[in-house]
Amino acid sequence: MSKYLAFIWADGMPSADELAVMQRELPRWSDEVERRGVPRFGRELDLPATAAAVRVRDGETLVSDGPFAETKEFIAGFDLYDCADRDQAIDVAATCPVSWFAAIEVRPYTGGPLSGQAAAFGRGEDGTGQPYLLVVWTDAMLDAAEAWRRDAAARGLYLMGSTLGAADAVTTVRVRDEKRLLSKGPMAPAGAFIAAIEVVSCTSREQVIQLAAAHPAAGQHAIEVRPFWSE
């Protein structure tokens, strides 16, 4: 079995009708995925306005409000699948009711087994911390981040993360009028690429920005920080 990350890209808030359809159909889809023996979990992100882009230049941490990519589409959340191969991952995404209204970008996820903390995060059990997604945007190869991950884990802040498959391993899935529309390549704008994700749990926005600034990619690239939605 291999892991695949499925980014959900939206182009705005769903309409009341769309939301009603997804709320009705998603439990059925989740039960069917479980019946097929495909482990999965997913989390919804807070709105893009809550994001910040973090860079470090000449030793100074630079923070700008809003998402890194100034595009109509934005990442609304993600699912993580354990599938036999890419074809099965694409099939799982294409049967998801979200694909009827949004785009689902399916990418190989190279991280190892999930920790107990990561599994709890997937169930929405956040404890006293706030989970955040760190999206590493690059236009080049990514420096290794294992030391940063070990340090964050030792501090009790790290939940999960991984470098992601290259652009030629990405398939974007949409379903329109019951037809599967598959396209190669990521949804990101030209000249930008999501090279990795990190999921951390912090007690404040200041703490998560400091953690993002310490990431080895922050010195050359940008790290978008966004909280996950919680009730």
Protein Blocks (a to p, Z undefined) as FASTA:
>chain_A
ZZdddddddebdcdfklmmmmmmmmmmmmmmmmmnopacdddddddfklpccdddeehia
cddedjfblcfbdcfbdcddddfblmlmmmmmmmpmklmmmccdddddfbdcddfklmmm
mnopnbjaccdddddddfbdcddfklmmmmmmmnopafbdcddddfklcccdddeehiac
ddeddfbdehiacfbdcddddfbfklmmmmmmmpmklmmmccdddddddZZ
